[in-house]
Amino acid sequence: MRRVQSLIAAPSTFIIDVRTRAEFASGANEKSLNIPLDELPVKIAQLDRRRPIVVCCASGGRSALAAAMLRNNGFAQVTNAGAWTNTCAC
């Protein structure tokens, strides 16, 4: 968990929350961008492969899928934070 927190503290890290829009609206890390898992394949080309990425969701299942998808598309610096609450001091 310390690794996730240090990554999130870095200004270059991009936090992607792959929960649905409704889930995201109920609470999220203020620095995260909501890209629901089903939209990630379409938006993946718009992401910067050079930046570290932390992915999160409600409990870790969807973020694990998102992390694998990103890695399979050439993203080397991907970390699965699991639940979105692991990305903030909420």
RABEL-V352898 format. One record per residue. N is the residue number from 1. RES is the residue in one small letter. SS is DSSP state (helix for helix, strand for strand, loop for the rest). PSI is psi in degrees with one decimal (NA if undefined). Layout:
n;res;ss;psi
N;RES;SS;PSI
N;RES;SS;PSI
//
This chain:
n;res;ss;psi
1;m;loop;-31.4
2;r;helix;-37.9
3;r;helix;-43.7
4;v;helix;-46.3
5;q;helix;-39.5
6;s;helix;-35.8
7;l;helix;-44.6
8;i;helix;-32.8
9;a;helix;-22.2
10;a;loop;131.1
11;p;loop;-21.8
12;s;loop;-12.2
13;t;loop;137.1
14;f;strand;123.1
15;i;strand;121.7
16;i;strand;121.9
17;d;strand;116.1
18;v;loop;15.3
19;r;loop;168.2
20;t;loop;163.7
21;r;helix;-39.2
22;a;helix;-42.7
23;e;helix;-44.0
24;f;helix;-40.9
25;a;helix;-23.1
26;s;loop;-7.7
27;g;loop;137.9
28;a;loop;163.2
29;n;loop;131.5
30;e;loop;-20.0
31;k;loop;-1.3
32;s;strand;155.1
33;l;strand;133.2
34;n;strand;113.3
35;i;loop;95.5
36;p;loop;145.9
37;l;helix;-40.4
38;d;helix;-14.4
39;e;helix;-13.2
40;l;helix;-43.0
41;p;helix;-32.5
42;v;helix;-35.1
43;k;helix;-9.4
44;i;helix;-34.7
45;a;helix;-20.0
46;q;helix;-9.3
47;l;loop;149.9
48;d;loop;113.5
49;r;loop;-14.7
50;r;loop;-18.2
51;r;loop;145.4
52;p;loop;140.7
53;i;strand;133.8
54;v;strand;126.8
55;v;strand;146.5
56;c;strand;165.7
57;c;strand;-148.0
58;a;loop;-41.7
59;s;loop;-9.9
60;g;loop;-18.3
61;g;helix;-53.0
62;r;helix;-35.3
63;s;helix;-30.9
64;a;helix;-42.0
65;l;helix;-42.4
66;a;helix;-42.4
67;a;helix;-43.6
68;a;helix;-41.7
69;m;helix;-44.5
70;l;helix;-45.8
71;r;helix;-40.9
72;n;helix;-15.3
73;n;loop;21.7
74;g;loop;8.7
75;f;loop;116.7
76;a;loop;-28.6
77;q;loop;71.0
78;v;strand;131.1
79;t;strand;131.9
80;n;strand;112.7
81;a;strand;-12.1
82;g;strand;-127.1
83;a;strand;142.9
84;w;helix;-28.2
85;t;helix;-16.8
86;n;helix;-9.8
87;t;helix;-0.4
88;c;loop;168.7
89;a;loop;69.7
90;c;loop;NA
//
